[in-house]
Amino acid sequence: MLSVKGTFQNGVARPSEPVEEREGQPVIITFLDEGYTSPAPTADDGAWNSLEQLVEDCAVETGIPDLAYQHDHYLYGKPRKA
């Protein structure tokens, strides 16, 4: 999942940073309350950073962009989800 900050103007969501290779991908837009700020770092951030690094180190590029969503199809041969 990718989170991108941006604004919503005239019925269009506009990311405030470039988003590569996501054209046509479905999204969920969450509107933040005014004055929202990111949570302050906590002592547990070191553990999260370690976990994120472990996931990144163990990631395997399969070349299958919908693997997580369609895992039953790829593992068990079930029909693809719509």
C-alpha positions in Angstrom: 0.0 0.0 0.0 1.2 3.5 -0.8 0.2 6.6 1.0 0.5 10.0 -0.7 -0.3 13.4 0.6 -2.2 15.8 -1.7 -5.2 18.0 -2.0 -8.8 17.7 -3.4 -9.9 20.6 -5.7 -12.8 20.8 -8.1 -13.6 17.1 -7.7 -10.0 16.0 -8.5 -7.5 14.5 -6.1 -4.0 15.9 -6.8 -1.0 14.3 -5.1 1.6 16.7 -3.8 4.5 14.4 -4.9 5.1 12.4 -8.1 3.6 8.9 -8.2 5.2 6.6 -10.7 3.7 3.6 -12.4 0.3 3.8 -10.8 -1.8 5.0 -13.7 -5.3 3.5 -13.6 -4.8 1.8 -10.2 -7.8 1.9 -7.9 -7.4 4.1 -4.8 -9.1 4.9 -1.5 -9.2 8.5 -0.6 -9.3 9.4 3.1 -10.1 13.0 4.0 -8.1 14.3 7.0 -9.5 16.8 9.5 -8.1 20.3 9.2 -5.1 20.7 11.5 -4.1 17.1 11.2 -0.5 16.4 12.0 1.4 13.2 11.8 1.8 11.3 15.0 4.9 12.2 17.0 7.7 9.6 16.9 7.7 7.2 19.9 10.2 4.9 21.5 8.7 2.1 19.5 9.7 3.7 16.1 13.0 1.9 16.3 11.2 -1.5 16.3 9.0 -0.4 13.4 12.0 0.7 11.5 13.7 -2.6 12.1 10.6 -4.5 10.9 10.3 -2.3 7.8 14.0 -3.0 7.0 13.5 -6.8 7.5 10.5 -6.8 5.2 12.4 -4.8 2.6 15.5 -7.2 2.9 13.3 -10.3 2.5 11.1 -9.0 -0.3 11.2 -11.0 -3.5 10.3 -9.4 -6.9 8.0 -11.8 -8.6 7.0 -9.6 -11.5 3.3 -10.3 -10.6 1.8 -6.9 -9.7 -1.5 -8.4 -8.3 0.0 -11.3 -6.4 -1.2 -10.3 -2.9 -4.8 -9.6 -4.2 -5.0 -12.7 -6.4 -3.1 -15.1 -4.2 -5.8 -17.8 -4.3 -5.6 -17.7 -8.1 -1.9 -18.1 -8.2 -1.6 -20.7 -5.3 -4.8 -22.8 -5.8 -5.9 -22.1 -9.4 -9.2 -20.4 -8.3 -10.8 -17.9 -10.6 -9.5 -14.3 -10.4 -11.3 -11.8 -8.2 -13.1 -9.0 -10.1 
